[in-house]
Amino acid sequence: MHRRINNPLLQHQKRYLTYIEKFDYLSKNLNLDKVSYFIITTNKNDKYISVEQFCYNADGYIYSILFRGQTAKHLCYIILQLKQLNIRISAAHAIYLGRELMKSELTLVLDQQYIQD
């Protein structure tokens, strides 16, 4: 089910709503957190790592926050040290995020495909 987003600043989020629904439907083994989760992607052309935090607001609408950087260290600093997340994440989630960021950086260095666990 899609809800109409009238806020011009959030119009670009529509594509993620569709993508997430298809992604969830196609991946039966994927267990997404009910409050927030992260999708990490890499771009081999510009050597950037993108981390997108998806969250649900009080009305059940989904929105995202995008972080981009070229190293895991830089992204960890921006996301965790500068406290740019809108929610608190557990220590286990922070460790997982750090591990996945290191793995994504390594795939860029080695020119390999990144697959998030």
GIHUQUI-V74836 format. One record per residue. N is the residue number from 0. RES is the residue in three letters. OMEGA is omega in radians with two decimals (none if undefined). Layout:
n->[N N]
res->[RES RES]
omega->[OMEGA OMEGA]
This chain:
n->[0 1 2 3 4 5 6 7 8 9 10 11 12 13 14 15 16 17 18 19 20 21 22 23 24 25 26 27 28 29 30 31 32 33 34 35 36 37 38 39 40 41 42 43 44 45 46 47 48 49 50 51 52 53 54 55 56 57 58 59 60 61 62 63 64 65 66 67 68 69 70 71 72 73 74 75 76 77 78 79 80 81 82 83 84 85 86 87 88 89 90 91 92 93 94 95 96 97 98 99 100 101 102 103 104 105 106 107 108 109 110 111 112 113 114 115 116]
res->[MET HIS ARG ARG ILE ASN ASN PRO LEU LEU GLN HIS GLN LYS ARG TYR LEU THR TYR ILE GLU LYS PHE ASP TYR LEU SER LYS ASN LEU ASN LEU ASP LYS VAL SER TYR PHE ILE ILE THR THR ASN LYS ASN ASP LYS TYR ILE SER VAL GLU GLN PHE CYS TYR ASN ALA ASP GLY TYR ILE TYR SER ILE LEU PHE ARG GLY GLN THR ALA LYS HIS LEU CYS TYR ILE ILE LEU GLN LEU LYS GLN LEU ASN ILE ARG ILE SER ALA ALA HIS ALA ILE TYR LEU GLY ARG GLU LEU MET LYS SER GLU LEU THR LEU VAL LEU ASP GLN GLN TYR ILE GLN ASP]
omega->[3.12 3.05 -3.11 3.12 -3.09 -3.12 -3.10 3.13 -3.11 -3.10 -3.11 -3.11 -3.11 -3.11 3.13 3.10 3.12 -3.10 -3.10 -3.14 3.12 -3.13 3.14 -3.10 -3.07 -3.07 -3.09 -3.08 -3.09 3.09 -3.13 3.07 -3.11 -3.11 -3.06 3.04 -3.07 3.00 -3.12 3.09 3.08 3.06 -3.09 -3.09 -3.12 3.08 3.12 3.02 3.08 3.08 3.13 3.10 3.10 -3.09 3.06 3.09 -3.06 -3.14 3.13 3.10 3.12 3.04 -3.11 3.05 -3.07 3.05 3.10 3.09 -3.10 3.12 3.09 -3.13 3.14 -3.13 3.09 3.12 -3.13 -3.02 -3.01 -3.08 3.13 3.06 -3.13 3.08 -3.14 3.09 3.02 3.04 -3.11 3.08 3.13 3.12 3.11 3.11 3.09 -3.13 3.11 3.13 3.14 3.10 3.08 3.12 -3.14 3.09 3.13 3.11 3.08 -3.14 -3.09 -3.14 3.12 3.12 3.09 3.05 -3.09 3.06 none]
